Amino acid sequence: MLEEGKFYINSIGNKCKCVKIENGKATVWVNVQIPPEQWFKLAGENGKVDTIKTMSAMLVQDVSYSHLYREITDKVEVERLSRIYDRQHKGIDQDKLKRLHDKLQKIDEEFAGRKVRLLMRPFEAFDTLSPGGGVLIAPSREDYFDEFEGPNLFKKISDWYEKRYGEEMYVNPKIGEKPFRLRGHVYYFKYPVVYGTAEVNIFKCIQNITPELARSLSPQELEDVKKEFERGYNAYNSIGTLDNPGSFFKKEARELVDRGLSDIHGCVTVLKETKDSQLPLFMAQQAVEKFLKAFLVQSGRKNINEVKAYSHRILDAFEECVRADTRLQSIRTHIDKLNLKDMSIRYVKTGHTEDDAIEAIDSMLQACSFITDIWFPRP
């Protein structure tokens, strides 16, 4: 016999809750899981498209059909279904939502003071409000969390930030760019911001490539593009940890790193926007030079005046870094490529080509990311 307040599964597999029994009739809330091949989309008033994967309904039927229902005894599943039911029928606790928004107001003021990038603020706010919980954003798991935890909390935080800052939240959502040559022409990867695990369409990350060209690539060309994409993405993903390193760095080392980061992004922009092949070479050398000097200062091997004395002698700085940490031997080839013997590259034409600049940018990314991984080892 059906009992009010209990959860059941019916004979065709739908999850249910007996809401009330009155005059021999049972009112049953039914939550239907739609098979993937039958999912459909609805466009809301704001133009946002949602994929419908579940449907709910209230059915009234004779209690004589009770034999078609089997009680659900699994506590985790009962709690999950309770959350779905409460969410649909009770709505969001507005007082609790207001308290969350008040907290976000104060958190965001603190982020603004630290100049945290807008794109990062929802993630850091989630970490502040749910320390140690990780950024749980998988939508398929939202029903396993309360309204103000896990992915449900993260969505409320994201909604608050979108309402507060609008499109500014997503200005320049990239971690970097990298040039590469394909069939004689130079294209640029624009690496997206990715959190957790995600599937990325590489060709959507290549600026100005046509669908026709993408379709015409041979298996070997596709593999080469994939490797080139991953090489740059891994480097930028590593270097990106330097955006918010907390109090790890000594003041002088932090300043060198910041200037090096400016050179990293600037040299790609210069090549892309001006086609100048020489200045990107110098800027790539400068980025690595500053990272090496920062390494020596941070390790306590040299002070800021001592590293300044190296001037642009990148090999001398590198050899001292190797003496401090032999792992840096792994990037010797990249350092050799960036060792500009003639610094007149800043003033007169030296005959360097676009391919020289592309190679220098790659060596810069590999060298700087390797140093970063020593500072902040990746799991």
N, C-alpha and C positions, 0 to 999 in steps of 0.2 A: 504494500500500500504506500502511495506517495505521502510524504510528510512535508509540511511547510518549512522552508528555509534550507532544505537539504538539496545537494547537487546529484544529478543522475546523468547517465548516458543512455540514449534510447536505442531502439533496435536497429536503426540505420546509422548509428555512430555519432549523432549530434549531442553536444554537451548541453545540459539543461539545469534549471533551478525551479523547484516548486515554490511559487510565490505565495499562493493562498489556495485553500480548499473551502468551497462554500456551496451548499445545496447540491452536493454530489458532483460538483464540477471543480476541476483543477485548473488554475491559471499557471501556465508554465512558460518561463523565459527560456528561449532556445537560442544558442549561439552556434551558428553554422560555419564550418570551415569550408571555403570554396576551393576546389582543386585548382592547381596552377594553370591548367589549360583553359579554365573558365574565368580567370581573373579579368576584371574589366575596370575601366578608368572613368572617373568623374571629374569634371572641371568646375572648381568653385568660382565664386563671384570675383575673387581676386586673380583669377586666371591660373591658380595653382592646380596642378593635376595630381590627384591621389589615386592610387591603385587599390581597389576594393578586394580584400582577401577574406573578409568575414562579414556575415550578416546576422543580425539579431531580430527576434520577433517574440511577441507574446501570443501564446495559443491558449484557448479555453476548450477543454474537452472533458468527457465523462471519466470519472475515476475508475470506471471498469477497465480502462486501458492501462491501468497501473502496471500490469504484467509486462508491458513493453519497455519499462524503465528499470535500469539496474543502478543502484546507488554507487557513487564514486567515493571511495574510501581513502584514496591517496591524498595526504594532507597538503602536499605541495600543489597538486592540481586543484584542490578545493580552494586554497588561498589565491591561486592565479585566477580562477573563475570568479571568485569574490571580488577581486580587484576590477575585473572587466565589468561585472555587473554594477558595482558601486560607481565606477567611472561613468557609465551610461545613464544611471538613474539618479545619482546624487549630485553629479557634477563636481567641479573643482571647489575645494574649500577656499573661498575668497579671502577670508582673514589670513589664512596661511600663505596664500599667494601674495597678498600685500606685504606681509612680513618678509617674504623672499625678495620682493622688489625693493624694499627698504634696505635690505642687506646688500643687494647688488649696487644700489646707489653709492653706498659707502665704499664698497670694494672697487667700483669703477673709478671713483675719485682717487683712490690709492694707486690704481694702475696708471691713471693719467699723470700722476706725480712721478711715476717711474718710467713714463713714456713707453709703456707696453703697447705693441702694435695692436690695432683694433682687431685684426683677424685672429690674434692669439687670445684676446681677452675672454671669450666664452669658455675656452679650455682652461685657462688659469683660474677663472671664477669657479668653474666646476671643481677643480682641484682644491681650491680654498674651502668650498662648502662641503666637499666630500673627500677629504684627504685620504690618500692611499687607495681610493676606489677605482682609479683609472678612468678613462673617458669611455663610458659604456654607451655606445650610440647605435648598436645594432637594433634596428626596428623590430625584428622578429622576436626580440627578447623583452620588449617593453612591458608585456603583461606579467612578467615575473618580478616586477618591481613595484613598490608603492608609488603613489602619484608624485611624490617629491623625492625620489631617489633614482639612481641609475640613469638610463636613457630618458626617462620622463622628466627628471630634474634638468638634465642637459638641454632638452628641448625648450623648457621654460626659460632657461638662461639665454639660449640662442634667440628665442622670440623677443626677449627683453632688449637684447643688443640690436637686433634688426629694427625694432621699433624706435630705438633711441638714435641710431646712427644711419639707418637706411642703407643706400648703396655704398656709402663710404666704408662699410664693413668689408667690402669685397674689391676695393680699389687695389690693383696690382697684386692679385693673389698668386704670386709665383715665388719660388725660392731661388730662381736664377735662370740664366740663358747660356747656351753653349753653341758655337758655330761648328758645323761639320760640312764636308763636301760630299755631294751626291750627284753622280753623272756630270761632273764638271762644274756644278753650280753650288754656291754656298747657301745652305739653309741654317735655320736656328731652331734648336729645341727651346721651348719655353716650359720649364719644369713646374708642374703644379704643386700646390700645397696638399699634402696627403697625410692623414692621421690614421694610425692603425694600418689595416690591410685593405687595399683597394685594387680593383682592376682598372688599368689605364690604357686607353687607346693611344698608342704612341703617335699615330699620324695626326691625331687632333692636337698634339703638342708640338708639331712641326709647323712653323709659321710659313704660310703662303704655298705650301705644297698642294698640288691639285689631286683630286681623287683619281684622275686618269693616270697620273704618274705613279701614285701609290699602288694602283692595281697592276701596273706594268712591271713592277720590280720582281726580279728573279728570287728564288729561295735564298741564294747566297747574299744578295743585296739586302733582303729582309733581315737576315741574321746579322749582317754587318750593322744595319741601322739599329737593331735591337741592342747589340752590344755597346754601340756608341751612346745610345740613350741611357742605358744602365750605368755606364761608366761616369757620365756627367751627373746623373741623378744621385748616385751614391756619394759622389764628392760633395755636391751641394747639400745633401741631406746631413752629412757629417758637419760641414762648415756652419750649417744653420744652427747647431747647438751653441754657437758663440753669441747668438742674439740675446740670450738671457742666461748668462753663466753665474748669476748671483755674485757672491763676493770671492769667487775662486782666485781671480787675478790680482796681482800687485798693481798698484796704480799705473806705473810706467809701462808694464807689460800690457795692461788693458788699453792704454792709449795707442800703443803700437799695433795691437790687434785691430782696433777700430779703424785706424788708417789703412791697414792692410785689407780689411773688408771693403772699404771704399774703392780701393784699387781693383779688387777682384770684380766687382760689379761694373766699375767704370770702364775697364779695358774692353769688355765685351760690347758695351754701349758705343764706345768710340769706333770700334771696328764696324759695327752694324750701321751706325748712323753716318759716318764720314768716309768709310772705306780706307782710312789711313792705316797702313800696315805697320808703321814704325812705332807710333805712340802706344798701341796696345802691347807691343813687345816690351817697351820700357815699363809700362804699368804692371804687366805680369811679373817682371823681374822685381819691381818695387814691392808688390804684394808678398812675394816669397821672402824677400829680404827682411821685411818687417816682421813676418811670422818667425823667421829664424832668430832675429834679435829679441823678439818677445820671449822665445823659448829660453834663450840664455838668461834674460833678466828674471823670468819666472822661476827658473831652476836654481837661481842664486849663483850661477857660474860667472856672470858679469853684471856690473851695474849699468845704468843708463848711459853714463858718459863713456864707459868702455865700449859699449856696442856702437855708439855713434862714431867712434874712432875707426870702425871698419869702413865707414863711408859706403860706397857701392861695391865693395869687394865681397861679393856674395859667397865665393868659394872659401874665403878665410872664415867667415861667419859659420858656414856649413861645417867645416872641419872641426871647429870648436864645439858645435852642437853634437857631432858624432862622438867626440871625446866624452861629452856629457851623457849621451845615450846612443849606444851602437845600433839601435833599431833604425836610426835615421839613414844608415847606409842604404836602405831599400830605395831611397828617393834620389840617389846620386845621379842617375841618368837624367832625371828631370832638372836637377840643379845645374848640371853641365849644359843643358839646352838653354837655360835662362841666364847663363853667365855671359853678360854682354861685355866683351873685351874693349869695345870702343863706345864710350858714352856719348859720342857726338851724334848718336842716333836721335838725340833730342833736338838737334839743330839743323842737320844737313841730310840730304838723301843718301841712304846707305845701301839701297838695292834690295832691301828685305821685301818679301812677297806676302800676299794674303795667306798662303799656306804656312809661311813661317809664323804668322800671327796666330793662326788656328792651332798650330802645334804648341806654341808658347802658352796659349790659354789652357790647353789640355794639361801641360806639364804643371802650370800654376795650380790648377784645381787639384791634381793628384798630390802635389807636394803639400799644399795647405791643408788638405783633408787628412793626410797622413799625420801631420803635426797635431791637428785637432784631435785625432783619435788617440794620440798618446796622452793628451790632456784629459779627454773625456772618452774613455774606451766604450765602444758600442757593444751591446750584448750579443 
